[in-house]
Amino acid sequence: MAETKEEKEGAARPRPLDDITVLDMTTALAGPFATLLLAGLGARVIKMENPSGGDSCRENAPYLGAGGASLIRRNADDISVSAINRLRNKLGITLDLKHGDARAVFADLVKKSDVLVENYSRGTLDRLGVGYGWLREVNPRLVYCSITGYGSDDYRSPAKAMDTIIQAQSGVMYTSGGPGDPPIRVGIPMADYCAPMFGVIGILAAIHQALRTGNGQRIDVSMLGALTMMVSGEPFDLLERCGIPQRTGQTLPRLAPFGIYRTRDGFIAICAPTETMARAFFEAAGRPELADDGRFSTRNARVENFAELDAFIERFTRSLTSSEALARLERAGVPSAEVRDPSAAARDPRVLKRGETVPLSHPKYGAVEEVYGMGMPIQFSGSSVGFNQPPPDLGEHNDRVYGQILGYTPEKIEELRAQKVI
């Protein structure tokens, strides 16, 4: 199939980070997501894994194989969808840091790298004798990013952390649902996604500073801190002291009309917090006179009379199908949308066109199942971004990295392999 004009232009544009080499020592999700973003921006990412097992995401269900998707690995070449998603555009190598001869090899990798990212349990690299102090001596320009549950300097908290644990501690589980509901875990792993995004911001800032000073530095990101910072962006406790429950279910009283409402065949979102939008909503609902009703004519009045307003909105939406309600609201200029499931959202032609979600394929068997994964939700006018390389097999690029990049001879590489260093 011939390339489109847009594809040809994209291939000709440079990638923002194509002069940056990242040594990726991450596992699971938080770390691999950070390096996935850097790879999508064009960095050369060298994914370093233990030869005895590799990244834990390789063992996540479901798997893709010649026969399609399965909850268990049925054949040796079945690949976890998580691995396909997170390991794209990375060069895969193996190195056992616990091996006595690995330290010299690791030092050579560090010398060739601009950035190192890891999300091991706090203090792991220090215990292996290759912590930041050692790394800085090997390569003073190195930007080193550590993503941990509670920060690298917090020795009172557990060394290991999982997304649900961080969600529980951050307060986010008590921001959704109604006043009497149990805590609600956010369906996507918020902490595992938020912390690495801050990590990438820190990495890019540190690279910029290193260009001026010639010195790298350590970036320390806490999953708990990243998620709690976002929770603190809303004054939940203050609102409760002012009379609005901390958890307001499907609606947001302080911005009424604002929330999720049932229709005859589904749910829709309505957001009309300004005076103009509220007036447009009453027009769409067939009661324009309510815009001048003392109960609803100002934002303060709508907040004070929220329950009455909410009941009116519910009567309006329940009388119509979602498409009928949305047609009225859109004609009036009221921000509104159907509440979709993840399957429909990932297949939205708008996000597919922009490469914000992308089809995922098995590296060997192709599109054996309809699966969509993460793209790059950033577009540049003068740069090309995104993913065009499949996830590597464990150690797939050992010869390329150790031979072409580090300059090792084939004999030396074979010796390292025989000694189980790589």
Phi, psi and omega in degrees: 000132182290147178290143174285166177301318181295320179295319179295317179294321179295319180294331182279339182280146177289162176259138190305323185246029186287358175254012183248133175251129183245126173268113187261108179248034188262168178209162177071246186233307187304311180290308179302330177292321177299312182287333173298316178299317179296321177295319179296333177274001173106358180293149171278108184257122178257107184275111183261124181230159176286131183298341182275351183198311180089187183301135181297338180294343178293345183253014180275132171284153359275171180243154172246136177215190182302329182267008181105211185267150179206150177282345178233155177282115182265333182225159184299330182263011170292137184237136176299136175299325177301317180293319177300317181295312194266341187254007179298152176059030178237144174272125185262121175232164175238146176198128179264100184295343179277350179283140184300333182265003185281334187299319180293321178295316179299319179299320178295322176295317181297321180297330181271359187254148173264331185223143170233131179236132176216150176226038174293168172303147183311129174085002184300311182293327176297317180294333178275359179080015181230040179286189188298325178301315178293317180300320182293325177292322180290319183213094182297341181275353188294132170264117187247120181246124178245125178246115180231173181294319190230008183100146185289345183257004183262094181269002177273335181270162178302150181287330182256150178213146176237158185306313182296324177297316180292319176302318181298319185278339185280343184095351185295334181290345178252023175255346178247163181087177180267173184305325183261003183284155172290167177301145184242120176284130176296134188296323175270149183286082189303314182294321180292339177264321183292313184301313179295330176296319174294326176299316180294321176301314179297319180299313181296321177295318181291324175299317180299317179292322180296329177296328179277321191255339185081001182245134173276187178196172180261137176245126186240111183245131179256127177298317179298317180296318182296315183285321179294325176302320180288321177299323182289352177289345176245132183278065186302313183292325179294318179298321179296322177294337180268003174107357177259127182303147178298326179244119188245017175066230186275356185233166179234092188305324185288353179237015187307140001284127186195114178162192179249130186228143180282141172247188179293336184226017180171215180222149174227156174258137177232129179227105183223062188281338183274167180298317181296316181293319180297318178298319178296324179296314181298326176297312181297326182279000178081013179230063183300334182295339181293340178295338179252004177288134183303335180288334189229008190282344177226164179299316179301319180294320181293325177293315181296327183249035186302314185301318180293318179295317182298320179296322179294316180300316181297320178297320179296309184290323181291343181277353186229160169285167179300316182295322179294315180296316181295323179300316179295314183294319181292321177300326181276352180083025179268124177301122184201159180197154172289143174276113185256159174275165183302326181298313180293321182297317182292340182258010178302123181305331181293316181283329176294318180299323182273359180073023181277331161235152185218151174293143177251141181230154171288133184303330183260321188255354177079213186279076181281345181207149178282105182225137178240146181224194185284133169255204177250112182276037178226134174241141180242144179284336183234015182224158175251133178225166177126191187234126180226011180235137180288165177294144180280150167293163179301116179073017185301327185253025179303312182296319181295313184286309183289329181274301186284321184273315180270343177082018178289147176284158176303326180294319180292320179297318180294324178294316178298322179293317181295325179276000179064030171285322178240000000 
